[in-house]
Amino acid sequence: MAIHSHKDLVVWQKSMFLAEKCYELSSQFPTTERYRLTDQLLRAAISVPANIAEGHARSSRRDYARMLWIARGSLAEAETHILLASRVGHVTMDTCKPALDLIDEISRMLNAMVGRLNETEETR
């Protein structure tokens, strides 16, 4: 399948699914977390597919790779917020596991994409 849009990228699709999962998880947080952990988690999760999309729209491979690294940073931030939510008792680890597994998968995909972009850049 040809990639015509960022929406064709499996990593973007999985990142969108992760953002949905984070909305589901954060709905279980107490209302006192609305302007704290909930907002932080959702901003980080939403940033992942947004940065993938922005990178795909960039004109150079170097810019694309940089945006993917930013997405990976947001991914690590979302993971940290999820782990903290579990540690303070807002959700259980069993509840978090699907999102954490998805984070691991997306992280590997982003690493591979950046590697391919850098290889291509170096051979020019």
ChimeraX attribute file (.defattr): number of C-alpha atoms within 10 A of each C-alpha:
attribute: neighborCount
match mode: 1-to-1
recipient: residues
	/A:1	5
	/A:2	6
	/A:3	9
	/A:4	9
	/A:5	10
	/A:6	18
	/A:7	15
	/A:8	12
	/A:9	17
	/A:10	13
	/A:11	21
	/A:12	21
	/A:13	15
	/A:14	18
	/A:15	26
	/A:16	19
	/A:17	16
	/A:18	25
	/A:19	23
	/A:20	16
	/A:21	18
	/A:22	24
	/A:23	17
	/A:24	12
	/A:25	21
	/A:26	22
	/A:27	13
	/A:28	12
	/A:29	16
	/A:30	11
	/A:31	11
	/A:32	9
	/A:33	14
	/A:34	13
	/A:35	9
	/A:36	10
	/A:37	18
	/A:38	23
	/A:39	14
	/A:40	15
	/A:41	25
	/A:42	19
	/A:43	16
	/A:44	22
	/A:45	29
	/A:46	21
	/A:47	22
	/A:48	30
	/A:49	26
	/A:50	18
	/A:51	21
	/A:52	26
	/A:53	20
	/A:54	15
	/A:55	23
	/A:56	21
	/A:57	13
	/A:58	13
	/A:59	9
	/A:60	13
	/A:61	17
	/A:62	16
	/A:63	16
	/A:64	23
	/A:65	24
	/A:66	16
	/A:67	22
	/A:68	26
	/A:69	21
	/A:70	17
	/A:71	28
	/A:72	23
	/A:73	16
	/A:74	21
	/A:75	25
	/A:76	18
	/A:77	18
	/A:78	27
	/A:79	23
	/A:80	15
	/A:81	20
	/A:82	26
	/A:83	18
	/A:84	14
	/A:85	23
	/A:86	16
	/A:87	12
	/A:88	9
	/A:89	11
	/A:90	17
	/A:91	18
	/A:92	15
	/A:93	15
	/A:94	9
	/A:95	13
	/A:96	18
	/A:97	13
	/A:98	12
	/A:99	21
	/A:100	18
	/A:101	13
	/A:102	17
	/A:103	21
	/A:104	13
	/A:105	14
	/A:106	23
	/A:107	21
	/A:108	13
	/A:109	17
	/A:110	19
	/A:111	15
	/A:112	12
	/A:113	17
	/A:114	19
	/A:115	13
	/A:116	14
	/A:117	17
	/A:118	15
	/A:119	11
	/A:120	12
	/A:121	13
	/A:122	8
	/A:123	6
	/A:124	5
